[in-house]
């Protein structure tokens, strides 16, 4: 039976519905990116012979609410197996950190990859609404397996300060620092691929 990899994508949050509507109206559409699948689909293609890749569509990612994501995530738990690999990008990263810091995960986790996860919104123009971390992330460090953090110093969405905050809270985590990947909205992610291959 193949080892599983579960990938939680990012999203946006807003403090009010009016702010969400305003963002929809003012958002500049990047038409060229509409047809692109990005590194998550690429990773699935690269690993599907040896891994079962699960990429669930989380509820309303354009105006995400933590409790909605939690309900949906917990519907997946009965289908997951031991030694699962968890990957969270951006808001998906802070979701995994929050969930694994506040809840007992029913399966053994082999590794947790956090790709440009926000820690808080103190240094950001973006709100995290109810995606607020507890003060202590100890439970994540004990049940999250090997924890890896990927962050780029030129990230325009989540400042690099957040990566440093995670490293302080999770001193055993391995931090991979990039200089020119921005928010990892790229077509391929060879460094992540090689790291996952080393696990198996």
PyMOL commands that place a pseudoatom at each C-alpha (Angstrom):
pseudoatom trace, name=CA, resn=UNK, resi=1, chain=A, elem=C, hetatm=0, pos=[0.000, 0.000, 0.000]
pseudoatom trace, name=CA, resn=UNK, resi=2, chain=A, elem=C, hetatm=0, pos=[1.370, 3.405, -0.987]
pseudoatom trace, name=CA, resn=UNK, resi=3, chain=A, elem=C, hetatm=0, pos=[2.335, 6.018, 1.550]
pseudoatom trace, name=CA, resn=UNK, resi=4, chain=A, elem=C, hetatm=0, pos=[-0.008, 9.007, 1.565]
pseudoatom trace, name=CA, resn=UNK, resi=5, chain=A, elem=C, hetatm=0, pos=[0.784, 12.684, 1.061]
pseudoatom trace, name=CA, resn=UNK, resi=6, chain=A, elem=C, hetatm=0, pos=[-1.913, 15.195, 1.987]
pseudoatom trace, name=CA, resn=UNK, resi=7, chain=A, elem=C, hetatm=0, pos=[-1.511, 18.726, 0.604]
pseudoatom trace, name=CA, resn=UNK, resi=8, chain=A, elem=C, hetatm=0, pos=[-3.527, 21.661, 1.992]
pseudoatom trace, name=CA, resn=UNK, resi=9, chain=A, elem=C, hetatm=0, pos=[-3.522, 24.665, -0.355]
pseudoatom trace, name=CA, resn=UNK, resi=10, chain=A, elem=C, hetatm=0, pos=[-3.532, 28.288, 0.684]
pseudoatom trace, name=CA, resn=UNK, resi=11, chain=A, elem=C, hetatm=0, pos=[-6.331, 30.802, 0.697]
pseudoatom trace, name=CA, resn=UNK, resi=12, chain=A, elem=C, hetatm=0, pos=[-7.414, 34.230, 1.900]
pseudoatom trace, name=CA, resn=UNK, resi=13, chain=A, elem=C, hetatm=0, pos=[-9.234, 35.427, 5.001]
pseudoatom trace, name=CA, resn=UNK, resi=14, chain=A, elem=C, hetatm=0, pos=[-11.078, 38.649, 5.790]
pseudoatom trace, name=CA, resn=UNK, resi=15, chain=A, elem=C, hetatm=0, pos=[-12.379, 40.177, 8.987]
pseudoatom trace, name=CA, resn=UNK, resi=16, chain=A, elem=C, hetatm=0, pos=[-15.699, 41.168, 7.397]
pseudoatom trace, name=CA, resn=UNK, resi=17, chain=A, elem=C, hetatm=0, pos=[-17.782, 40.146, 4.424]
pseudoatom trace, name=CA, resn=UNK, resi=18, chain=A, elem=C, hetatm=0, pos=[-17.574, 43.687, 3.066]
pseudoatom trace, name=CA, resn=UNK, resi=19, chain=A, elem=C, hetatm=0, pos=[-13.764, 43.451, 3.026]
pseudoatom trace, name=CA, resn=UNK, resi=20, chain=A, elem=C, hetatm=0, pos=[-14.062, 40.189, 1.094]
pseudoatom trace, name=CA, resn=UNK, resi=21, chain=A, elem=C, hetatm=0, pos=[-16.375, 41.779, -1.491]
pseudoatom trace, name=CA, resn=UNK, resi=22, chain=A, elem=C, hetatm=0, pos=[-14.057, 44.775, -1.794]
pseudoatom trace, name=CA, resn=UNK, resi=23, chain=A, elem=C, hetatm=0, pos=[-11.103, 42.458, -2.422]
pseudoatom trace, name=CA, resn=UNK, resi=24, chain=A, elem=C, hetatm=0, pos=[-13.041, 40.604, -5.137]
pseudoatom trace, name=CA, resn=UNK, resi=25, chain=A, elem=C, hetatm=0, pos=[-13.832, 43.899, -6.870]
pseudoatom trace, name=CA, resn=UNK, resi=26, chain=A, elem=C, hetatm=0, pos=[-10.307, 45.297, -6.649]
pseudoatom trace, name=CA, resn=UNK, resi=27, chain=A, elem=C, hetatm=0, pos=[-8.292, 42.137, -7.269]
pseudoatom trace, name=CA, resn=UNK, resi=28, chain=A, elem=C, hetatm=0, pos=[-6.234, 42.289, -10.442]
pseudoatom trace, name=CA, resn=UNK, resi=29, chain=A, elem=C, hetatm=0, pos=[-6.748, 39.076, -12.378]
pseudoatom trace, name=CA, resn=UNK, resi=30, chain=A, elem=C, hetatm=0, pos=[-3.591, 37.350, -13.584]
pseudoatom trace, name=CA, resn=UNK, resi=31, chain=A, elem=C, hetatm=0, pos=[-5.074, 35.757, -16.694]
pseudoatom trace, name=CA, resn=UNK, resi=32, chain=A, elem=C, hetatm=0, pos=[-1.906, 33.829, -17.557]
pseudoatom trace, name=CA, resn=UNK, resi=33, chain=A, elem=C, hetatm=0, pos=[-1.970, 32.022, -14.206]
pseudoatom trace, name=CA, resn=UNK, resi=34, chain=A, elem=C, hetatm=0, pos=[-5.572, 30.819, -14.629]
pseudoatom trace, name=CA, resn=UNK, resi=35, chain=A, elem=C, hetatm=0, pos=[-4.607, 27.768, -16.638]
pseudoatom trace, name=CA, resn=UNK, resi=36, chain=A, elem=C, hetatm=0, pos=[-1.481, 26.894, -14.673]
pseudoatom trace, name=CA, resn=UNK, resi=37, chain=A, elem=C, hetatm=0, pos=[-1.573, 24.028, -12.212]
pseudoatom trace, name=CA, resn=UNK, resi=38, chain=A, elem=C, hetatm=0, pos=[1.554, 24.840, -10.218]
pseudoatom trace, name=CA, resn=UNK, resi=39, chain=A, elem=C, hetatm=0, pos=[3.929, 22.742, -8.144]
pseudoatom trace, name=CA, resn=UNK, resi=40, chain=A, elem=C, hetatm=0, pos=[1.272, 20.748, -6.293]
pseudoatom trace, name=CA, resn=UNK, resi=41, chain=A, elem=C, hetatm=0, pos=[0.021, 19.132, -9.496]
pseudoatom trace, name=CA, resn=UNK, resi=42, chain=A, elem=C, hetatm=0, pos=[3.621, 18.741, -10.670]
pseudoatom trace, name=CA, resn=UNK, resi=43, chain=A, elem=C, hetatm=0, pos=[4.523, 17.050, -7.378]
pseudoatom trace, name=CA, resn=UNK, resi=44, chain=A, elem=C, hetatm=0, pos=[1.580, 14.693, -7.769]
pseudoatom trace, name=CA, resn=UNK, resi=45, chain=A, elem=C, hetatm=0, pos=[2.749, 13.698, -11.257]
pseudoatom trace, name=CA, resn=UNK, resi=46, chain=A, elem=C, hetatm=0, pos=[6.310, 13.170, -10.046]
pseudoatom trace, name=CA, resn=UNK, resi=47, chain=A, elem=C, hetatm=0, pos=[5.362, 11.036, -7.034]
pseudoatom trace, name=CA, resn=UNK, resi=48, chain=A, elem=C, hetatm=0, pos=[2.152, 9.223, -7.982]
pseudoatom trace, name=CA, resn=UNK, resi=49, chain=A, elem=C, hetatm=0, pos=[3.922, 5.934, -8.727]
pseudoatom trace, name=CA, resn=UNK, resi=50, chain=A, elem=C, hetatm=0, pos=[5.110, 5.605, -5.143]
pseudoatom trace, name=CA, resn=UNK, resi=51, chain=A, elem=C, hetatm=0, pos=[2.701, 7.816, -3.169]
pseudoatom trace, name=CA, resn=UNK, resi=52, chain=A, elem=C, hetatm=0, pos=[-1.036, 8.406, -2.932]
pseudoatom trace, name=CA, resn=UNK, resi=53, chain=A, elem=C, hetatm=0, pos=[-1.354, 12.191, -3.282]
pseudoatom trace, name=CA, resn=UNK, resi=54, chain=A, elem=C, hetatm=0, pos=[-4.454, 13.792, -1.746]
pseudoatom trace, name=CA, resn=UNK, resi=55, chain=A, elem=C, hetatm=0, pos=[-5.184, 17.449, -2.506]
pseudoatom trace, name=CA, resn=UNK, resi=56, chain=A, elem=C, hetatm=0, pos=[-8.601, 18.271, -1.021]
pseudoatom trace, name=CA, resn=UNK, resi=57, chain=A, elem=C, hetatm=0, pos=[-10.449, 21.416, -2.040]
pseudoatom trace, name=CA, resn=UNK, resi=58, chain=A, elem=C, hetatm=0, pos=[-10.977, 23.270, 1.218]
pseudoatom trace, name=CA, resn=UNK, resi=59, chain=A, elem=C, hetatm=0, pos=[-14.221, 25.202, 1.799]
pseudoatom trace, name=CA, resn=UNK, resi=60, chain=A, elem=C, hetatm=0, pos=[-14.348, 28.688, 0.294]
pseudoatom trace, name=CA, resn=UNK, resi=61, chain=A, elem=C, hetatm=0, pos=[-10.581, 29.300, 0.085]
pseudoatom trace, name=CA, resn=UNK, resi=62, chain=A, elem=C, hetatm=0, pos=[-11.164, 32.893, -1.093]
pseudoatom trace, name=CA, resn=UNK, resi=63, chain=A, elem=C, hetatm=0, pos=[-12.771, 33.768, 2.253]
pseudoatom trace, name=CA, resn=UNK, resi=64, chain=A, elem=C, hetatm=0, pos=[-11.591, 30.936, 4.474]
pseudoatom trace, name=CA, resn=UNK, resi=65, chain=A, elem=C, hetatm=0, pos=[-12.846, 30.253, 8.007]
pseudoatom trace, name=CA, resn=UNK, resi=66, chain=A, elem=C, hetatm=0, pos=[-10.834, 28.003, 10.282]
pseudoatom trace, name=CA, resn=UNK, resi=67, chain=A, elem=C, hetatm=0, pos=[-13.821, 26.131, 11.732]
pseudoatom trace, name=CA, resn=UNK, resi=68, chain=A, elem=C, hetatm=0, pos=[-15.123, 25.321, 8.253]
pseudoatom trace, name=CA, resn=UNK, resi=69, chain=A, elem=C, hetatm=0, pos=[-11.719, 23.983, 7.237]
pseudoatom trace, name=CA, resn=UNK, resi=70, chain=A, elem=C, hetatm=0, pos=[-11.499, 21.983, 10.489]
pseudoatom trace, name=CA, resn=UNK, resi=71, chain=A, elem=C, hetatm=0, pos=[-14.860, 20.313, 9.868]
pseudoatom trace, name=CA, resn=UNK, resi=72, chain=A, elem=C, hetatm=0, pos=[-13.889, 19.377, 6.316]
pseudoatom trace, name=CA, resn=UNK, resi=73, chain=A, elem=C, hetatm=0, pos=[-10.398, 18.216, 7.308]
pseudoatom trace, name=CA, resn=UNK, resi=74, chain=A, elem=C, hetatm=0, pos=[-11.825, 15.918, 9.975]
pseudoatom trace, name=CA, resn=UNK, resi=75, chain=A, elem=C, hetatm=0, pos=[-14.027, 14.258, 7.362]
pseudoatom trace, name=CA, resn=UNK, resi=76, chain=A, elem=C, hetatm=0, pos=[-10.785, 13.116, 5.683]
pseudoatom trace, name=CA, resn=UNK, resi=77, chain=A, elem=C, hetatm=0, pos=[-9.265, 11.573, 8.813]
pseudoatom trace, name=CA, resn=UNK, resi=78, chain=A, elem=C, hetatm=0, pos=[-10.940, 8.123, 8.529]
pseudoatom trace, name=CA, resn=UNK, resi=79, chain=A, elem=C, hetatm=0, pos=[-9.348, 7.692, 5.084]
pseudoatom trace, name=CA, resn=UNK, resi=80, chain=A, elem=C, hetatm=0, pos=[-5.800, 8.482, 6.206]
pseudoatom trace, name=CA, resn=UNK, resi=81, chain=A, elem=C, hetatm=0, pos=[-3.159, 5.911, 7.114]
pseudoatom trace, name=CA, resn=UNK, resi=82, chain=A, elem=C, hetatm=0, pos=[-0.149, 5.834, 9.409]
pseudoatom trace, name=CA, resn=UNK, resi=83, chain=A, elem=C, hetatm=0, pos=[3.110, 7.445, 8.265]
pseudoatom trace, name=CA, resn=UNK, resi=84, chain=A, elem=C, hetatm=0, pos=[1.281, 10.104, 6.295]
pseudoatom trace, name=CA, resn=UNK, resi=85, chain=A, elem=C, hetatm=0, pos=[3.176, 13.143, 5.000]
pseudoatom trace, name=CA, resn=UNK, resi=86, chain=A, elem=C, hetatm=0, pos=[1.416, 16.494, 5.484]
pseudoatom trace, name=CA, resn=UNK, resi=87, chain=A, elem=C, hetatm=0, pos=[2.138, 19.562, 3.350]
pseudoatom trace, name=CA, resn=UNK, resi=88, chain=A, elem=C, hetatm=0, pos=[0.586, 22.978, 3.934]
pseudoatom trace, name=CA, resn=UNK, resi=89, chain=A, elem=C, hetatm=0, pos=[1.182, 25.995, 1.701]
pseudoatom trace, name=CA, resn=UNK, resi=90, chain=A, elem=C, hetatm=0, pos=[0.572, 29.493, 3.068]
pseudoatom trace, name=CA, resn=UNK, resi=91, chain=A, elem=C, hetatm=0, pos=[-2.814, 29.495, 4.848]
pseudoatom trace, name=CA, resn=UNK, resi=92, chain=A, elem=C, hetatm=0, pos=[-2.770, 25.713, 4.510]
pseudoatom trace, name=CA, resn=UNK, resi=93, chain=A, elem=C, hetatm=0, pos=[0.449, 25.753, 6.539]
pseudoatom trace, name=CA, resn=UNK, resi=94, chain=A, elem=C, hetatm=0, pos=[-0.929, 27.748, 9.450]
pseudoatom trace, name=CA, resn=UNK, resi=95, chain=A, elem=C, hetatm=0, pos=[-4.051, 25.575, 9.325]
pseudoatom trace, name=CA, resn=UNK, resi=96, chain=A, elem=C, hetatm=0, pos=[-1.949, 22.430, 9.865]
pseudoatom trace, name=CA, resn=UNK, resi=97, chain=A, elem=C, hetatm=0, pos=[0.063, 24.095, 12.640]
pseudoatom trace, name=CA, resn=UNK, resi=98, chain=A, elem=C, hetatm=0, pos=[-3.075, 25.251, 14.446]
pseudoatom trace, name=CA, resn=UNK, resi=99, chain=A, elem=C, hetatm=0, pos=[-4.874, 21.933, 14.036]
pseudoatom trace, name=CA, resn=UNK, resi=100, chain=A, elem=C, hetatm=0, pos=[-1.922, 19.788, 15.117]
pseudoatom trace, name=CA, resn=UNK, resi=101, chain=A, elem=C, hetatm=0, pos=[-1.212, 22.103, 18.065]
pseudoatom trace, name=CA, resn=UNK, resi=102, chain=A, elem=C, hetatm=0, pos=[-4.773, 21.936, 19.380]
pseudoatom trace, name=CA, resn=UNK, resi=103, chain=A, elem=C, hetatm=0, pos=[-5.923, 18.408, 18.505]
pseudoatom trace, name=CA, resn=UNK, resi=104, chain=A, elem=C, hetatm=0, pos=[-4.763, 14.812, 18.725]
pseudoatom trace, name=CA, resn=UNK, resi=105, chain=A, elem=C, hetatm=0, pos=[-4.086, 13.486, 15.241]
pseudoatom trace, name=CA, resn=UNK, resi=106, chain=A, elem=C, hetatm=0, pos=[-5.348, 9.875, 14.965]
pseudoatom trace, name=CA, resn=UNK, resi=107, chain=A, elem=C, hetatm=0, pos=[-2.534, 8.613, 12.718]
pseudoatom trace, name=CA, resn=UNK, resi=108, chain=A, elem=C, hetatm=0, pos=[1.247, 8.603, 12.893]
pseudoatom trace, name=CA, resn=UNK, resi=109, chain=A, elem=C, hetatm=0, pos=[2.711, 11.497, 10.896]
pseudoatom trace, name=CA, resn=UNK, resi=110, chain=A, elem=C, hetatm=0, pos=[5.989, 10.863, 9.079]
pseudoatom trace, name=CA, resn=UNK, resi=111, chain=A, elem=C, hetatm=0, pos=[6.698, 14.512, 8.246]
pseudoatom trace, name=CA, resn=UNK, resi=112, chain=A, elem=C, hetatm=0, pos=[5.044, 17.926, 8.127]
pseudoatom trace, name=CA, resn=UNK, resi=113, chain=A, elem=C, hetatm=0, pos=[6.110, 20.427, 5.466]
pseudoatom trace, name=CA, resn=UNK, resi=114, chain=A, elem=C, hetatm=0, pos=[5.177, 24.071, 5.996]
pseudoatom trace, name=CA, resn=UNK, resi=115, chain=A, elem=C, hetatm=0, pos=[5.596, 26.152, 2.835]
pseudoatom trace, name=CA, resn=UNK, resi=116, chain=A, elem=C, hetatm=0, pos=[5.596, 29.928, 3.505]
pseudoatom trace, name=CA, resn=UNK, resi=117, chain=A, elem=C, hetatm=0, pos=[3.142, 29.669, 6.415]
pseudoatom trace, name=CA, resn=UNK, resi=118, chain=A, elem=C, hetatm=0, pos=[2.041, 32.866, 8.150]
pseudoatom trace, name=CA, resn=UNK, resi=119, chain=A, elem=C, hetatm=0, pos=[2.635, 32.895, 11.901]
pseudoatom trace, name=CA, resn=UNK, resi=120, chain=A, elem=C, hetatm=0, pos=[0.494, 35.903, 12.712]
pseudoatom trace, name=CA, resn=UNK, resi=121, chain=A, elem=C, hetatm=0, pos=[-0.644, 39.035, 10.907]
pseudoatom trace, name=CA, resn=UNK, resi=122, chain=A, elem=C, hetatm=0, pos=[1.343, 41.588, 12.912]
pseudoatom trace, name=CA, resn=UNK, resi=123, chain=A, elem=C, hetatm=0, pos=[3.768, 42.337, 10.064]
pseudoatom trace, name=CA, resn=UNK, resi=124, chain=A, elem=C, hetatm=0, pos=[1.289, 41.867, 7.243]
pseudoatom trace, name=CA, resn=UNK, resi=125, chain=A, elem=C, hetatm=0, pos=[-1.385, 43.835, 5.467]
pseudoatom trace, name=CA, resn=UNK, resi=126, chain=A, elem=C, hetatm=0, pos=[-3.470, 40.647, 5.366]
pseudoatom trace, name=CA, resn=UNK, resi=127, chain=A, elem=C, hetatm=0, pos=[-5.794, 39.393, 8.085]
pseudoatom trace, name=CA, resn=UNK, resi=128, chain=A, elem=C, hetatm=0, pos=[-5.695, 35.837, 9.398]
pseudoatom trace, name=CA, resn=UNK, resi=129, chain=A, elem=C, hetatm=0, pos=[-9.137, 36.167, 10.975]
pseudoatom trace, name=CA, resn=UNK, resi=130, chain=A, elem=C, hetatm=0, pos=[-9.690, 32.994, 13.065]
pseudoatom trace, name=CA, resn=UNK, resi=131, chain=A, elem=C, hetatm=0, pos=[-6.516, 31.222, 11.884]
pseudoatom trace, name=CA, resn=UNK, resi=132, chain=A, elem=C, hetatm=0, pos=[-4.844, 32.220, 15.160]
pseudoatom trace, name=CA, resn=UNK, resi=133, chain=A, elem=C, hetatm=0, pos=[-2.181, 30.005, 16.668]
pseudoatom trace, name=CA, resn=UNK, resi=134, chain=A, elem=C, hetatm=0, pos=[-2.162, 28.939, 20.310]
pseudoatom trace, name=CA, resn=UNK, resi=135, chain=A, elem=C, hetatm=0, pos=[0.724, 30.221, 22.413]
pseudoatom trace, name=CA, resn=UNK, resi=136, chain=A, elem=C, hetatm=0, pos=[2.283, 26.776, 22.648]
pseudoatom trace, name=CA, resn=UNK, resi=137, chain=A, elem=C, hetatm=0, pos=[3.046, 24.654, 19.575]
pseudoatom trace, name=CA, resn=UNK, resi=138, chain=A, elem=C, hetatm=0, pos=[4.487, 21.786, 21.614]
pseudoatom trace, name=CA, resn=UNK, resi=139, chain=A, elem=C, hetatm=0, pos=[1.850, 19.292, 20.520]
pseudoatom trace, name=CA, resn=UNK, resi=140, chain=A, elem=C, hetatm=0, pos=[2.799, 19.837, 16.859]
pseudoatom trace, name=CA, resn=UNK, resi=141, chain=A, elem=C, hetatm=0, pos=[6.458, 19.177, 17.626]
pseudoatom trace, name=CA, resn=UNK, resi=142, chain=A, elem=C, hetatm=0, pos=[5.599, 15.889, 19.353]
pseudoatom trace, name=CA, resn=UNK, resi=143, chain=A, elem=C, hetatm=0, pos=[3.084, 14.492, 16.852]
pseudoatom trace, name=CA, resn=UNK, resi=144, chain=A, elem=C, hetatm=0, pos=[4.018, 16.199, 13.565]
pseudoatom trace, name=CA, resn=UNK, resi=145, chain=A, elem=C, hetatm=0, pos=[6.951, 13.936, 12.744]
pseudoatom trace, name=CA, resn=UNK, resi=146, chain=A, elem=C, hetatm=0, pos=[9.919, 15.642, 11.102]
pseudoatom trace, name=CA, resn=UNK, resi=147, chain=A, elem=C, hetatm=0, pos=[8.941, 19.279, 10.588]
pseudoatom trace, name=CA, resn=UNK, resi=148, chain=A, elem=C, hetatm=0, pos=[10.333, 21.249, 7.642]
pseudoatom trace, name=CA, resn=UNK, resi=149, chain=A, elem=C, hetatm=0, pos=[9.770, 24.951, 6.965]
pseudoatom trace, name=CA, resn=UNK, resi=150, chain=A, elem=C, hetatm=0, pos=[10.363, 26.495, 3.524]
pseudoatom trace, name=CA, resn=UNK, resi=151, chain=A, elem=C, hetatm=0, pos=[10.417, 30.277, 3.211]
pseudoatom trace, name=CA, resn=UNK, resi=152, chain=A, elem=C, hetatm=0, pos=[11.831, 32.829, 0.809]
pseudoatom trace, name=CA, resn=UNK, resi=153, chain=A, elem=C, hetatm=0, pos=[13.345, 36.092, 2.001]
pseudoatom trace, name=CA, resn=UNK, resi=154, chain=A, elem=C, hetatm=0, pos=[11.581, 37.995, -0.803]
pseudoatom trace, name=CA, resn=UNK, resi=155, chain=A, elem=C, hetatm=0, pos=[8.090, 36.671, -0.010]
pseudoatom trace, name=CA, resn=UNK, resi=156, chain=A, elem=C, hetatm=0, pos=[5.674, 39.606, -0.622]
pseudoatom trace, name=CA, resn=UNK, resi=157, chain=A, elem=C, hetatm=0, pos=[2.723, 37.853, 1.044]
pseudoatom trace, name=CA, resn=UNK, resi=158, chain=A, elem=C, hetatm=0, pos=[4.142, 36.310, 4.233]
pseudoatom trace, name=CA, resn=UNK, resi=159, chain=A, elem=C, hetatm=0, pos=[7.170, 38.112, 5.621]
pseudoatom trace, name=CA, resn=UNK, resi=160, chain=A, elem=C, hetatm=0, pos=[10.333, 36.170, 6.419]
pseudoatom trace, name=CA, resn=UNK, resi=161, chain=A, elem=C, hetatm=0, pos=[9.933, 37.282, 10.044]
pseudoatom trace, name=CA, resn=UNK, resi=162, chain=A, elem=C, hetatm=0, pos=[7.208, 34.640, 10.319]
pseudoatom trace, name=CA, resn=UNK, resi=163, chain=A, elem=C, hetatm=0, pos=[9.669, 31.865, 9.436]
pseudoatom trace, name=CA, resn=UNK, resi=164, chain=A, elem=C, hetatm=0, pos=[11.925, 33.044, 12.263]
pseudoatom trace, name=CA, resn=UNK, resi=165, chain=A, elem=C, hetatm=0, pos=[8.984, 32.967, 14.683]
pseudoatom trace, name=CA, resn=UNK, resi=166, chain=A, elem=C, hetatm=0, pos=[8.228, 29.374, 13.709]
pseudoatom trace, name=CA, resn=UNK, resi=167, chain=A, elem=C, hetatm=0, pos=[11.867, 28.408, 14.159]
pseudoatom trace, name=CA, resn=UNK, resi=168, chain=A, elem=C, hetatm=0, pos=[11.826, 29.888, 17.668]
pseudoatom trace, name=CA, resn=UNK, resi=169, chain=A, elem=C, hetatm=0, pos=[8.692, 27.932, 18.592]
pseudoatom trace, name=CA, resn=UNK, resi=170, chain=A, elem=C, hetatm=0, pos=[9.831, 24.756, 16.810]
pseudoatom trace, name=CA, resn=UNK, resi=171, chain=A, elem=C, hetatm=0, pos=[13.612, 24.627, 17.362]
pseudoatom trace, name=CA, resn=UNK, resi=172, chain=A, elem=C, hetatm=0, pos=[13.881, 21.049, 16.064]
pseudoatom trace, name=CA, resn=UNK, resi=173, chain=A, elem=C, hetatm=0, pos=[12.281, 21.989, 12.745]
pseudoatom trace, name=CA, resn=UNK, resi=174, chain=A, elem=C, hetatm=0, pos=[14.540, 22.286, 9.716]
pseudoatom trace, name=CA, resn=UNK, resi=175, chain=A, elem=C, hetatm=0, pos=[14.289, 25.714, 8.054]
pseudoatom trace, name=CA, resn=UNK, resi=176, chain=A, elem=C, hetatm=0, pos=[15.109, 25.971, 4.349]
pseudoatom trace, name=CA, resn=UNK, resi=177, chain=A, elem=C, hetatm=0, pos=[15.753, 29.566, 3.300]
pseudoatom trace, name=CA, resn=UNK, resi=178, chain=A, elem=C, hetatm=0, pos=[15.421, 30.768, -0.303]
pseudoatom trace, name=CA, resn=UNK, resi=179, chain=A, elem=C, hetatm=0, pos=[16.216, 34.207, -1.671]
pseudoatom trace, name=CA, resn=UNK, resi=180, chain=A, elem=C, hetatm=0, pos=[14.121, 34.451, -4.845]
pseudoatom trace, name=CA, resn=UNK, resi=181, chain=A, elem=C, hetatm=0, pos=[11.025, 32.229, -4.648]
pseudoatom trace, name=CA, resn=UNK, resi=182, chain=A, elem=C, hetatm=0, pos=[8.605, 34.869, -3.368]
pseudoatom trace, name=CA, resn=UNK, resi=183, chain=A, elem=C, hetatm=0, pos=[5.462, 32.995, -2.178]
pseudoatom trace, name=CA, resn=UNK, resi=184, chain=A, elem=C, hetatm=0, pos=[6.318, 29.720, -3.963]
pseudoatom trace, name=CA, resn=UNK, resi=185, chain=A, elem=C, hetatm=0, pos=[3.727, 30.240, -6.697]
pseudoatom trace, name=CA, resn=UNK, resi=186, chain=A, elem=C, hetatm=0, pos=[5.905, 28.280, -9.103]
pseudoatom trace, name=CA, resn=UNK, resi=187, chain=A, elem=C, hetatm=0, pos=[5.453, 25.500, -11.597]
pseudoatom trace, name=CA, resn=UNK, resi=188, chain=A, elem=C, hetatm=0, pos=[7.910, 23.045, -10.014]
pseudoatom trace, name=CA, resn=UNK, resi=189, chain=A, elem=C, hetatm=0, pos=[9.451, 22.514, -6.581]
pseudoatom trace, name=CA, resn=UNK, resi=190, chain=A, elem=C, hetatm=0, pos=[12.490, 20.230, -7.005]
pseudoatom trace, name=CA, resn=UNK, resi=191, chain=A, elem=C, hetatm=0, pos=[13.875, 20.851, -3.502]
pseudoatom trace, name=CA, resn=UNK, resi=192, chain=A, elem=C, hetatm=0, pos=[10.652, 19.669, -1.894]
pseudoatom trace, name=CA, resn=UNK, resi=193, chain=A, elem=C, hetatm=0, pos=[10.499, 16.680, -4.217]
pseudoatom trace, name=CA, resn=UNK, resi=194, chain=A, elem=C, hetatm=0, pos=[14.027, 15.562, -3.273]
pseudoatom trace, name=CA, resn=UNK, resi=195, chain=A, elem=C, hetatm=0, pos=[13.330, 15.965, 0.424]
pseudoatom trace, name=CA, resn=UNK, resi=196, chain=A, elem=C, hetatm=0, pos=[10.209, 13.803, 0.210]
pseudoatom trace, name=CA, resn=UNK, resi=197, chain=A, elem=C, hetatm=0, pos=[12.088, 11.151, -1.776]
pseudoatom trace, name=CA, resn=UNK, resi=198, chain=A, elem=C, hetatm=0, pos=[14.692, 10.974, 0.997]
pseudoatom trace, name=CA, resn=UNK, resi=199, chain=A, elem=C, hetatm=0, pos=[11.952, 10.083, 3.482]
pseudoatom trace, name=CA, resn=UNK, resi=200, chain=A, elem=C, hetatm=0, pos=[10.886, 6.924, 1.642]
for i in range(1, 200): cmd.bond("trace and resi %d" % i, "trace and resi %d" % (i + 1))
show_as sticks, trace
zoom trace
